Amino acid sequence: MLHFVLTRLLSLTLSLIVASLVIFAVIELVPGDPAAFMLGLNATPEAVAALRADLGLTGSPVARYLDWTGGLLRGDFGQSYTYRVPVSELILQRLWVSLPLAALALALSTAIAFPVGLLAAARRGRATDYGIMGATQLGIAVPNFWFAMLLVLVFAVNLRWFSAGGFPGWEAGAGPALKALILPAVALALPQASILARVLRSALIETLGQDYIRSARAKGLSQGQALRRHALRNALIPVLTIIGLQFSFLLAGAIIIENVFFLPGLGRLIFQGITQRDLIVVESVVMLLVFAVITVTFLVDIAYALVDPRLRHRR
């Protein structure tokens, strides 16, 4: 198990190094000068040069990359060009919106997908199975931003159960804050629940054809008991993969939903940083999201080893 964990940690470290190089290189290749953008069209070359020096944009790319990565290792994400505050402060403010949103959406997705996937596998080839597969296909096909606008129209405009957008902040209380996240979480959870339910159904059907399941049925277990006691645990590996990827997507890929609901999250921060040419914000936030994705992948690998003992003992 120790060898397994160390191997995954080494892979995680190398992935972060490569990701930092790619992110910095891509940002460097983006056309436009942040200093000239901030000062406007009528700025003099002297003023632009002075602002570039003040923002730390005059050094060589290698020196700036080393300075940026060294700051990341120390927990210093730099200072925003636009807001003139530490990027870490901006990230911390926005993280308290994006992280609960991703966790709530993942919880809703899992809570919907597991019983639906189990029911579809248990009723394989029947009308219930066909109905569930059709519904999940529709859930995958419907764009989440369109579904989000539909939720706003029904539950915010017509029924007035929820607000159409905005976030009151956690200082207003956990109830109002969570209520503001319910509609965007549902909009994010629907396609993810559909994907997870289909993967779980496929994994369960494949597992139900194994010899040990037939042996369990021969010993007197019902199909439901064999499904819950034996098949589900052995079908979890592909499901864990999807759950890990979904959390990463929900944390890093909710930019459209955050803009639909005017949520001050990390996705909206990246969008604002791109439009305002605030490159240090874009670099640092994207690197943080890459770190979150790679860390979640590492935790999924550890969960693999806990679920499947063969991975722990494989050399």
Disulfide bonds with the S-S distance in Angstrom:
none
